[in-house]
Amino acid sequence: MTQLAPRPWLLSEINYGFVKHNPYQVAVLPMGATEPHNLHLPYGTDAYEAEAVGSMSCEKAWKQGAKVVMLPPMPYGTETNMMEFSMAMNLNPSTLTRVISDIVDSLAKHKVMKLVVLNSHGGNDFKPVLRELADKTPVKIFLCEWYRGLSADVGKKIFTNPDDHAGEMETSLIQFLKPHLVATDPATGKLLADDGSVAKSRFDAINKGWVSITRPWHLLTTNSGSGNPHCATAEKGRQFLEPVTDRFASFLVELSASPVDEKFPF
């Protein structure tokens, strides 16, 4: 059996013998969740996506000379509005703030002064964490939510249906990354999923986006899915990941090379 070499951009695989003589400049912390994704996708969907985007991007950046390392992914997130669905695992926002704060303290101790929080779960809200820690640590913290700004224009070119949760985009990604975990009908090969339709609020201002709420997911959806998954394919997932990870890798290369001075990041 061929033994693959440890990948130096993944902290979980590399050893102290390497780290001792090869200091990192940038750490990437993938943040996921454990929650249902309609009837057909695994509870670990967000964590699998975070790990894939993070590891592929860090590999590309490392091969371009960036001294970047991906920390082990966090598989739990905030699920306060999903708790009526069995086995959704919740960490409150205050808990996640403490977790990230402790990780930042560890990085500061080890003189890794740049951190990118790579968020893969819409229920996680990390911008307040960045604001709270800004004047408490020398570590410069960035936030990338890959499913929003980084990939919005890419998704529009590839996917047919709008995606919120367990729709076409996420289904395509898991079909590409973990096809054995996608539930299908053995006879037809079709997804064992509903159409991801969502209920409208009685308040028009909420439906139009003028007013926001913490959505009670068990009232919003039938089986936790929001977005139609039935046009998904593994090939769409592959086509989506390539440009998204290229973009993120490019940022990591720039970040690794940039000195932390009094005007950073300007």
ABEGO torsion letter per residue (X at the ends): XBBBBBBAABAAABBAAAAAABBBABBBBBBBBBBBBEAABBAAAAAAAAAAAAAAAAAAAAAAGBBBBBBBBBABBBAAAAAABBGBBBBBAAAAAAAAAAAAAAAAAAGBABBBBBBABAABBAAAAAAAAAAABABBBBBBBAABAAAAAAAAAABABBBABGBAAAAAAAAAABAAABBBBAAAGBBBBBAGBBBBBABAAAAAGABBBBBBAAAABAAGBBEBAAABBAAAAAAAAAAAAAAAAAAAAAAAABBBBAAOAX
